[in-house]
């Protein structure tokens, strides 16, 4: 269990995400139905540097003075305004220790399956600031 009293900006948090791998279903505009829809899961382990509101507003100056879905509890920790769910907040780390695995029906995917699966994904910009459900964070290093 993470000691929330010790969470502070500048610390490194190791995050473990598991669950469904989001992708398009296909079946429209001449794109065939995605045979992998609902069958692909991911296991993703990566690191972030915890950060506070100053860093957030430096990354997103257009957000200053505007309402968002979360509020900062303290540096590195935010709370969903409606549900009360806690999230670790920070910046993505460029790290060779990041590990990303995909599975189809519980087994590792093949390179052919990977190529097909990626064709149903939309290109996304890399996030500048992350909020990650506290339940998915495995540890925080001092």
N, C-alpha and C positions, 0 to 999 in steps of 0.2 A: 504494500500500500504506500502511496506517495504521501509524504508529509507536506500538506499544503502550506503550512507555516514557514517552510524553508524554501518555497518557490520564489525565485527572484530573477530579474533580468540579467542576461549574460550567461546563465546556466545552459547546459546542453541537455536536451530531453531526447530520449530514445522512444520512438513511436512504433507501435506494431498495429497495422491495420489488417483486418481479415474480413472476408465477406464477399458479396457478389461484385463482380466486375461489370461496371455499367457500360452499355453500348447500345447502339441503335438496333431496332427490331427488323428494319428493312420492310420489303413488301410494297413500297410506294415508288413512284417515279422510275419504274423499270429496275429497281434494285431488288434482287431476290430476297426472300425471307431469310433471316439470320438463323441458321440451324443450331447455333451455339447459344442463342438467347436464353438466359436463365440457367445455363449449365456451367458457366465459367465463374470461378472464384479466384480471389487473389490473396496473397500473403505478402505484405509489404513492410519492411523494417527500414526506418530511416531516422535521421537526427534533425532537430531544429534547435536554434538558439532562442531562448525565451526573451521576449521583448515586451515593452509597455506601450502606453498611449503615445508617448513622444515619437517612438519609432513608427508606430502605425500611421500617425498623421504626417510624418516625413514621407512615407511611402504613398499615402493617399491624401494629399493636401486638399483635394476637392471634398473630402468627408468632414472637414472641420466645421463644426456647428450644425451638422446634419445628424438626424437620428439614424441609428443602426439597430440591428437585431440583438446586439450584445452590449454589455457595459463592462468596463474594467473593474475588477475587484481589487487588484493590485498588479504590479508589473508581472507579466507572464501568465496571468490568470484572468479569464473573462467569464461572465455568466450570461446565459440566454435570458433576455428580458421577460419572455413569456413562460418558459418551462422551468427556469432556474438551473438548467443543466450547466455544469462547469466545463470549460474548455481551456486547454493550454494554448497560449498565444505566442507566436514567434516567427522567426525568419527561417526559411529553408537553408540547410547547410549543404554545400558542395562537399560530398564525402564519398570516398571509395568504399565505405562500409555499408552503403545503402544496398539493400537486397530486395528484389522484386520477383515474385514467382506467380505464375498463373497455372491454374488447374482446370481441366475439363472433366466433369463427372468424378472429381476427386483424384485424378491422375495428372502428372505433369503434361503440359501441352507439347505438341511437336512443332517444329519450325513452320510447317505447312499450315497447321491450325492457327499459329500465331499470326501469320500473314493474313489469313482470312478474317480472324477476329479484329485485327487492327483496321481492316477496311470498313468496319462498322463503328469505328470510333471517330469522334470529331477532334480536329486539331484544337488544342487549348493552349492559351498563353500560360507560361509558368507563373504560379502565384508569387507575389512579392511579400505577402504576409499570410500566415496560416493560423487557423483556429481548429484545434483537434480535440474531440471529445476526450475528457480526462480518463474515461474507461479504456481508451485505446493506447494510453501512454504506459509503457512498462517500467521506465525508470527516469530519474533526473539526476544528473551527475553534478557534484559540487565543483 
